[in-house]
Amino acid sequence: MSGLDHPPVVQHPSYGVTPAGTDRSVAAARHLWGHFTNQGVWAGGTVPTVVRGEGVYFWDGAGRKLFDGLSGLFVVQVGHGRVELAEAAARQARELAFFPLWSYAHVPAIDLAERLAWLAPGDLNHVFFTTGGGEAVETAWKLAKQYWALRGRPHKRQVISRAGAYHGTTHGALSLTRISPYVEPFAPVVEGASEAPSVNAYRSDQVFWDDPAGFGAWAADGLEKAILDAGPDNVAAFFVEPVQNSGGCFVPPPGYFERVRQICDEYDVLLVSDEVICAYGRTGGYFAYGDLGYRPDIVTTSKGLTSGYSPLGAVLVSDAVYEPFASGETYFKHGFTFGGHPVSCAVAWANLDLFEAEGLVDRVRQLSPSFRAELEALKDIPIVGDVRGAGYFFGIELTRDQATRERFTEAESDRIRAYLNPALYEAGLYCRADDRGDVVVQLAPPLISGPEDFRFIARVLREVFTEVATGL
Ligand SMILES: Cc1ncc(COP(=O)(O)O)c(C=O)c1O
């Protein structure tokens, strides 16, 4: 009887009672609808409840202290419990809690837009605020459509995204999200989104294993093919993450983005860099496209912009894409009541102040190699296949055979995943074994983490992966 068949059962006792006197687990199962959550598990009394955070840690309702190896959800860059951000929110709420950006501007939005334009390399000088990442993606698609219509190319309305990518869950963003179990229940979604290859080098054809540049050219050619299949006159934009999260931190192969840019230029397709995860230090710069050295037309961001202390998204737009909207004869027919909320903009400003004061972007650049080295050292465990990523954003893919990269069967993958998540949690590490496809553990700790934290992460992973390897 192996340990793998008996994953630890993490107990989540109810965290007290609600103000109405209801046991909180019961109230949660009855009234709170979790996102991507199996309510049946909650109804069974298992409601993981998080109650407090400080620095790189949070505490759950059972009083356990966990290392936040995922920054909540790639969000809490500056760590939990930062008084500076709480105070910035309170100050702004006292000054002006709300005003929309519909024909009026307010001070926190003006100042933040200027600061983002200044931080963004190149001519991404115009900022459209949203409340989150999916809204930013919706905004970019609609902007691309209206842009091409104003340029006299009204048929350019379709979009392309990469295999396995996640771009959000609203109908438009969902069309770009290429994870079929998330899309199928809602079909038909917005028409006109097609697929280009991902840059999953580890799972590429074996001929590319020692030829990353060849793989990059192949993947970029796949974009060209997708544009030609849809008809260049119909394609408005290509959406791409600098480092693709879904599937586990796919970094672009050498030459990939150069070729993608050329293709986009050749066929008049806008290049949208979806940096909802990658921006604001995650991959080691304020904007990942700057680090990777390509020139997008539109950049979508959210998560780390406020470190999660208040919701906000920002779409950055190039001078050229902004130009037809600049004359005063027309306007972008799009908006959200809470997009660019004053409190969120003030929090983002204070968050960026912390980035500067604590040199977080430089910190990530300097310390990323030691984080990588800790994770690479796990390769002496026979099931650790690939360690990939950038900055403070890594994925570790498990394999049956390091030499052949043999995949686990579906049943084995399910067993491993069922074991990994509770075992890691029990050991004090909150991170994620991606619940689709190949078994990949994802790590994205707060940017304030350091070498001691990397050692802790590696120690826990070593223990748990070794258990898995021996239990197979
Ligand atoms: C690359 C990317 N785009 C868009 C989104 C959607 O963001 P949100 O959940 O804020 O709508 C996400 C969410 O994780 C993402 O990773």
The ligand as an SDF file (V2000), in Angstrom:
LIG
                    3D

 16 16  0  0  0  0  0  0  0  0999 V2000
   -2.7770   35.6850  -18.8930 C   0  0  0  0  0  0  0  0  0  0  0  0
   -4.0980   35.9770  -18.2530 C   0  0  0  0  0  0  0  0  0  0  0  0
   -4.9800   36.7550  -18.8760 N   0  0  0  0  0  0  0  0  0  0  0  0
   -6.1720   37.0430  -18.3350 C   0  0  0  0  0  0  0  0  0  0  0  0
   -6.5320   36.5380  -17.1090 C   0  0  0  0  0  0  0  0  0  0  0  0
   -7.8760   36.8550  -16.5270 C   0  0  0  0  0  0  0  0  0  0  0  0
   -7.7500   37.7040  -15.4420 O   0  0  0  0  0  0  0  0  0  0  0  0
   -8.9510   37.8760  -14.3870 P   0  0  0  0  0  0  0  0  0  0  0  0
   -9.0600   36.6130  -13.6300 O   0  0  0  0  0  0  0  0  0  0  0  0
   -8.5110   39.0450  -13.5500 O   0  0  0  0  0  0  0  0  0  0  0  0
  -10.1720   38.2050  -15.1870 O   0  0  0  0  0  0  0  0  0  0  0  0
   -5.6400   35.7310  -16.4090 C   0  0  0  0  0  0  0  0  0  0  0  0
   -5.9830   35.1740  -15.0890 C   0  0  0  0  0  0  0  0  0  0  0  0
   -5.2620   34.4420  -14.4730 O   0  0  0  0  0  0  0  0  0  0  0  0
   -4.3860   35.4180  -17.0020 C   0  0  0  0  0  0  0  0  0  0  0  0
   -3.5100   34.6220  -16.3920 O   0  0  0  0  0  0  0  0  0  0  0  0
  1  2  1  0
  2  3  1  0
  2 15  2  0
  3  4  2  0
  4  5  1  0
  5  6  1  0
  5 12  2  0
  6  7  1  0
  7  8  1  0
  8  9  2  0
  8 10  1  0
  8 11  1  0
 12 13  1  0
 12 15  1  0
 13 14  2  0
 15 16  1  0
M  END
$$$$
